[in-house]
Amino acid sequence: MPPNENRKDLDETVLVAALKRKDEAAFATLVQHYQKRLFGIAYGITLDREESLDIVQESFVRVFQKIDGFRGDAGIATWLYRITVNLSLNWKRRWKRRLRRFHVSLETEETAESKALRDDREVPDSIYLGGELEHHFRQALTALPEALRSAFVLKELEGLSYEEIGRILNVKKGTVSSRLFNARQRLKNSVKPYLAGGEG
């Protein structure tokens, strides 16, 4: 998806006013406009299709419940992305705790999830790299620290600018740049052995 595609279609002032009136048509417009983007973000963090769908649904529910308190300091898209990132990271933390509690191998879980999701056309194409490389990319993405992973997903899957990512994650532009550099370096080093025989 090209950055900012269709992002300026909505008159946010009109939309927010309608949402505050609990207008169901406005809520349906919001869902239609953002659900695929939110799914891409949630999936990029969780790598779990069903949980990502639940997270997207919960994100919209929270907007609907809390819209009266929305002051418009940032755009509604920024607010939606921030909610989705936070819900996704919370799910990931709970998932890791469950894995530790039951001593389930992360590699086993990711391998099973990879097979289950391989043919899901809703998942962004950039996630699918094919075969062994895909498997190791997923492992490397999962292993990224939360701060690096969130920045990487927002940039590479959603195509947001450094400024937008900074507003969503509540950090400075320089911090976003540093996180993206570190994320890319870690991912590159992780998959390098599987690219062109490990050269490059």
Contacts in CASP RR format, 6 or more apart in sequence:
PFRMAT RR
TARGET T0000
AUTHOR 0000-0000-0000
METHOD contacts of the structure
MODEL  1
MPPNENRKDLDETVLVAALKRKDEAAFATLVQHYQKRLFGIAYGITLDRE
ESLDIVQESFVRVFQKIDGFRGDAGIATWLYRITVNLSLNWKRRWKRRLR
RFHVSLETEETAESKALRDDREVPDSIYLGGELEHHFRQALTALPEALRS
AFVLKELEGLSYEEIGRILNVKKGTVSSRLFNARQRLKNSVKPYLAGGEG
1 37 0 8 1.000
1 124 0 8 1.000
1 158 0 8 1.000
1 159 0 8 1.000
3 159 0 8 1.000
3 160 0 8 1.000
3 161 0 8 1.000
6 33 0 8 1.000
7 77 0 8 1.000
9 33 0 8 1.000
10 29 0 8 1.000
10 33 0 8 1.000
12 75 0 8 1.000
12 76 0 8 1.000
15 26 0 8 1.000
15 29 0 8 1.000
15 30 0 8 1.000
15 76 0 8 1.000
16 67 0 8 1.000
16 70 0 8 1.000
16 72 0 8 1.000
16 76 0 8 1.000
18 25 0 8 1.000
18 26 0 8 1.000
19 26 0 8 1.000
19 27 0 8 1.000
19 30 0 8 1.000
19 63 0 8 1.000
19 64 0 8 1.000
19 67 0 8 1.000
20 67 0 8 1.000
20 68 0 8 1.000
20 70 0 8 1.000
22 64 0 8 1.000
27 60 0 8 1.000
27 64 0 8 1.000
30 60 0 8 1.000
30 63 0 8 1.000
30 76 0 8 1.000
31 60 0 8 1.000
34 77 0 8 1.000
34 80 0 8 1.000
35 56 0 8 1.000
35 60 0 8 1.000
36 122 0 8 1.000
37 81 0 8 1.000
37 158 0 8 1.000
38 55 0 8 1.000
38 56 0 8 1.000
38 59 0 8 1.000
38 80 0 8 1.000
38 81 0 8 1.000
38 84 0 8 1.000
39 52 0 8 1.000
39 53 0 8 1.000
39 56 0 8 1.000
39 122 0 8 1.000
40 52 0 8 1.000
40 123 0 8 1.000
40 124 0 8 1.000
40 153 0 8 1.000
40 157 0 8 1.000
40 158 0 8 1.000
41 81 0 8 1.000
41 84 0 8 1.000
41 85 0 8 1.000
41 88 0 8 1.000
41 153 0 8 1.000
41 154 0 8 1.000
41 157 0 8 1.000
41 158 0 8 1.000
42 51 0 8 1.000
42 52 0 8 1.000
42 55 0 8 1.000
42 56 0 8 1.000
42 59 0 8 1.000
42 84 0 8 1.000
42 87 0 8 1.000
42 88 0 8 1.000
43 49 0 8 1.000
43 52 0 8 1.000
43 123 0 8 1.000
43 124 0 8 1.000
43 127 0 8 1.000
44 52 0 8 1.000
44 88 0 8 1.000
44 124 0 8 1.000
44 127 0 8 1.000
44 141 0 8 1.000
44 149 0 8 1.000
44 153 0 8 1.000
44 157 0 8 1.000
45 85 0 8 1.000
45 88 0 8 1.000
45 89 0 8 1.000
45 92 0 8 1.000
45 149 0 8 1.000
45 150 0 8 1.000
45 153 0 8 1.000
46 52 0 8 1.000
46 55 0 8 1.000
46 88 0 8 1.000
46 91 0 8 1.000
46 92 0 8 1.000
46 95 0 8 1.000
47 110 0 8 1.000
47 113 0 8 1.000
47 117 0 8 1.000
47 138 0 8 1.000
47 141 0 8 1.000
47 142 0 8 1.000
48 91 0 8 1.000
48 95 0 8 1.000
48 113 0 8 1.000
49 116 0 8 1.000
49 117 0 8 1.000
49 120 0 8 1.000
49 122 0 8 1.000
49 123 0 8 1.000
51 91 0 8 1.000
52 88 0 8 1.000
55 84 0 8 1.000
55 87 0 8 1.000
55 88 0 8 1.000
55 91 0 8 1.000
56 84 0 8 1.000
58 87 0 8 1.000
59 80 0 8 1.000
59 83 0 8 1.000
59 84 0 8 1.000
59 87 0 8 1.000
62 83 0 8 1.000
63 70 0 8 1.000
63 76 0 8 1.000
63 79 0 8 1.000
63 80 0 8 1.000
63 83 0 8 1.000
70 76 0 8 1.000
70 79 0 8 1.000
72 79 0 8 1.000
74 167 0 8 1.000
78 164 0 8 1.000
78 167 0 8 1.000
78 168 0 8 1.000
81 154 0 8 1.000
81 158 0 8 1.000
81 160 0 8 1.000
81 168 0 8 1.000
82 168 0 8 1.000
82 169 0 8 1.000
85 150 0 8 1.000
85 154 0 8 1.000
85 168 0 8 1.000
85 169 0 8 1.000
89 146 0 8 1.000
89 150 0 8 1.000
92 146 0 8 1.000
98 104 0 8 1.000
99 106 0 8 1.000
99 109 0 8 1.000
106 139 0 8 1.000
106 142 0 8 1.000
107 139 0 8 1.000
110 135 0 8 1.000
110 138 0 8 1.000
110 139 0 8 1.000
110 142 0 8 1.000
111 135 0 8 1.000
113 138 0 8 1.000
114 134 0 8 1.000
114 135 0 8 1.000
114 138 0 8 1.000
117 123 0 8 1.000
118 128 0 8 1.000
124 157 0 8 1.000
126 156 0 8 1.000
126 157 0 8 1.000
127 138 0 8 1.000
127 157 0 8 1.000
128 134 0 8 1.000
129 137 0 8 1.000
132 194 0 8 1.000
133 191 0 8 1.000
133 194 0 8 1.000
133 195 0 8 1.000
136 190 0 8 1.000
136 191 0 8 1.000
136 194 0 8 1.000
137 187 0 8 1.000
137 190 0 8 1.000
137 191 0 8 1.000
139 190 0 8 1.000
140 186 0 8 1.000
140 187 0 8 1.000
140 190 0 8 1.000
140 191 0 8 1.000
141 149 0 8 1.000
141 152 0 8 1.000
141 187 0 8 1.000
143 186 0 8 1.000
143 190 0 8 1.000
144 152 0 8 1.000
144 183 0 8 1.000
144 186 0 8 1.000
144 187 0 8 1.000
147 169 0 8 1.000
147 179 0 8 1.000
148 179 0 8 1.000
148 180 0 8 1.000
148 182 0 8 1.000
148 183 0 8 1.000
148 186 0 8 1.000
149 183 0 8 1.000
150 169 0 8 1.000
151 165 0 8 1.000
151 169 0 8 1.000
151 176 0 8 1.000
151 179 0 8 1.000
151 180 0 8 1.000
151 183 0 8 1.000
152 179 0 8 1.000
152 180 0 8 1.000
152 183 0 8 1.000
152 184 0 8 1.000
152 187 0 8 1.000
154 160 0 8 1.000
154 164 0 8 1.000
154 165 0 8 1.000
154 168 0 8 1.000
154 169 0 8 1.000
155 162 0 8 1.000
155 165 0 8 1.000
155 176 0 8 1.000
155 180 0 8 1.000
160 168 0 8 1.000
162 173 0 8 1.000
162 174 0 8 1.000
162 176 0 8 1.000
162 177 0 8 1.000
162 180 0 8 1.000
163 173 0 8 1.000
165 176 0 8 1.000
166 172 0 8 1.000
166 173 0 8 1.000
166 175 0 8 1.000
166 176 0 8 1.000
169 176 0 8 1.000
171 179 0 8 1.000
192 198 0 8 1.000
192 200 0 8 1.000
END
